[in-house]
Amino acid sequence: MIRCVGAVVHDTAGRLLLIKRGHAPGRGLWSLPGGRVEAGETDEQAVARELLEETGLTIRAGVLVGRVERPAPGGVYEIFDYAAEVVGGSLAPGDDADGAAWVGRAEFAALEASGELVAQLADTLREWDVLPRS
């Protein structure tokens, strides 16, 4: 198992923060921001670091929203997704993200319909009741 974290971040308008993955797995597809937990990090530290690296935003990690497992080269990604609140920074893609955007309900539906979301993202977010609210 490879421990990873992700963040479910909504802005004040109810849009959801997504990143466009710049590397495998899922290169070119939209996903929640996040990544691997490094040795010695807590989940909260890892999610804050990953968000800053991928989006330029400083966040405060909140409660665990849910957990998923996804296939990984040589193992399984065990991903813990946390609610998070933006406390600073400016949105700009960085690190391994080719894009970063606040996505509303209609845009999310269009990304889903065109197959531009990572596998199972839409279904998982629906199950957790954290889709874009606007």
PyMOL commands that set and color helices and strands:
alter all, ss='L'
color gray80, all
select helices_A, chain A and resi 43-55+105-113+121-128
alter helices_A, ss='H'
color red, helices_A
select strands_A, chain A and resi 2-9+16-21+30-31+34-36+57-72+75-89+97-103
alter strands_A, ss='S'
color yellow, strands_A
deselect
rebuild
show_as cartoon
